[in-house]
Amino acid sequence: MNRAERAAEVLAGLSRAAAPGERLGTKEELRQACGVSAGTFNEALRLLQARGLVTVRPGPGGGLFAAEQSPMVRLGTTMLALDSGASEVADAIRVRDALEPLLFEDALWHGSPADFAELRACLETMKRAAGATAFVRANWALHARIAEISPSPLLRSLYLSLLDVIGSRTVSMAEPEPGYLAARHRLHERLVEALERRDREAVAALLAEHAVSG
């Protein structure tokens, strides 16, 4: 754990102990309390804001504040923090999951070499993603690219609209257990590999695993 991450953990503890919206202090006060440079402190702030734990307000009376509690919705074994509309997002996830077997069936038979090259590029973006929230958004981009292979305009449009509903309301994703993101990345690699070799049985088995783990 580097200095920015350690400072972020200190500030996260203050935020969790405070009431939603409570002022934690000025940036300078908190930087000094953490004993880090301005650059390191700003990096810690970026980590906390990405996790939805603090907000920063400028001007007199400003500073760092404990974030208001966001509504949450479960995505498989993980949790998404939302700006609003938890029930709407939960419903969109449920319908999205029901459509995925149709989309993967279309990708199985209609995917071209160019399509699979782009899917591998999406996988590389997932692999390089810094943090759970960036990983999930890269994951959604991969699924959107798979949807674009379908020859059905209605199916493509409906699925992509559902992804937009989910993505537009998501603020952050709770950090999962160590190794979870690497396992999810490998699962999606195996899915793309199975699609490319037209292995319908393997795709079905991997989709079942995908549905269980989120």
N, C-alpha and C positions, 0 to 999 in steps of 0.2 A: 504494500500500500504506500503510495507516494504522499508528499506533504499536502497536496491539494485534496486528495481523498481523505486524509486524516482530518483536515480542517472541515471538510464536508460532513464527516461523521459527527464532529463536535456540534456543528450547527444543526444537523438533523436531530440530534438529541434535544437541543433547545427547542426546536420547532415542535417536536412530538410532545414535549412537556407543557407547551403553551396552549392556550385556548385558540381556536381558529380566528385569525385576524389580529391576534395580539402582537404588539410591537416587540421585537427581540433586541433592538438597539440600532445605532447607526452603523454604516458599513465600516467606518474607521474604528469605532469601539469594538466591534466584533472581530475585525482584522487583528487588532492588538491583542485581544483575548486569545486568539488562535496562534499568535506569534509567527505570522507568515508575512511574506511580501505582498504588495498590492496585486501583482500578477498572479501569484499563487491563490490569493483570496478570490480574485475574479474567476479563476478556473473552478474553485470550489463552489462558487455561486452558480456557475453554469451547470454543474453536476446536480445541484439541489433543485434548480428551476426545471431541469429536464425530468426530475423525479416528482415534480409538483409539490415540493415540501415548503418552499418559501416564495414570497413575492417581494419585489423591490419597488419602493415608492420614492420618487424624487421630492425635493423641496423641503421647506420647513415642516418639521414633524414627520419627515420621511425616514427611510431606512429599510431594514429587513423586518418582514412580518411573517408570522406563521400562516401558511396557506389555508384558505377556507377548504373545508373538507369537500372533496369531489365525489359525486355519485360513482359507484363502481358497478361493473358488470363482469361476469366470469366468461373467459374465453378458454375453453378446455380446462387445463390445470393452472392457468394464469389469470391475473386480474387486470382489467383496464380501468384507468381513472378517466372519467368523462367530464365534459363541461356541463352537460345536462342530458336529459332524455334517456335514462338508463333502460327503461322498459322498451323504448323504441329501438335502441341499439341491440338489446337482447333478442328482440323479435327479428331484427335484420340478420343477426348471426345465425339464428335458427333456420331461417329461410335460405340463407347463403349455403349453409351446410347441406341442406336438402338438395340444392342444385348442383353441388360439386360433382357427384357421380356422373351426371349428364355431360358436364363440361369436360371431364377427364375422358369420358367415352369418345367425345368428339375429337379431343386432342390426340387420342390413341390412333385414330384412323385418318385424321386430316393434317397432322403436324408435318411440316416440311423440314428439310435440313436447315433452312434459314431460321425457322421457328425455334428449333432446338438449340441452335447457336445462340439465339437471344435469351432463351431460358437459362443456358449455362452462364451467360453474362449476369443475369438476375441473381443466380446462385452465388456468384462471386461477390456481388454487392452485399448479399446477406452475410457472407462469410466475413467481410471487412467491416460490417456495421459496428459502431461503437455504442454499446449499451442496448438494453432490451427494447426501448421504444424505437430506436432506429432499425433494429433487427426486425421488429414486427412490421414496420412500414415497408421495409424491403421485401418481406414475405408477402405482404399484400400486393406489391408490385409484380412479384412472380406470378401470383394467382391471377392477377388482371391480365398478364401476358398470355397465360394459358387460356383464359376465357376468350381472348381475341382470336384464337385458332378456330373456334367454333364457327361453322357456316350458318348458324341460326342467329339472325339479327335480334330476335326477341330474347333469346336466352342470353346472348352477350350483353344486351342493354340492361336487362333485369339484374344480372349478376353484378355488373359494374356499378349500377345504381346502388345496390346494397353495400358494396365496398365503400362507396362515397359516403353513405350514411354513417357507417362504422368509423371510417377514417376521420371524417370532419368533426365528429364529437369526441374523439379520443385525445386526451391531453398527454397521458403517459401510460406506461405499463409497469406494474410492480416488478422489481428485479427478481427473477426466478432463482431456483437452487443452482449451485455451481454445476456446470456440465449440461444444463438443460438446453441452452441455445445451440451448443455444438451438436447435441443429439437431434434437435429439430432440423438443423441444417443438413445433417447426413440423411435424415428421413426424406427431405425434399430432393436431395441429390438422387436418392434411390428411386423416387417417384419419376423424376425426369428421365432417368436411365431406362426405367421400365416402359415409359411412354415411347421413347425413341426406338426401342427394340420391338414395339407392338406386343408387349406381353400383358395381355388383358388380365390374366389370373394374378400376376404380381401387382398390377395396378390396384385391383380390387382389395387385395390383402393390405397393401400399404395405405390405401384410403381408409380402411377400417382402423388401422393403427393411428392414422392422422386424426381421425374423428375422436378417438379416445383421449389423446394427449393435447389436443387443441390446435 
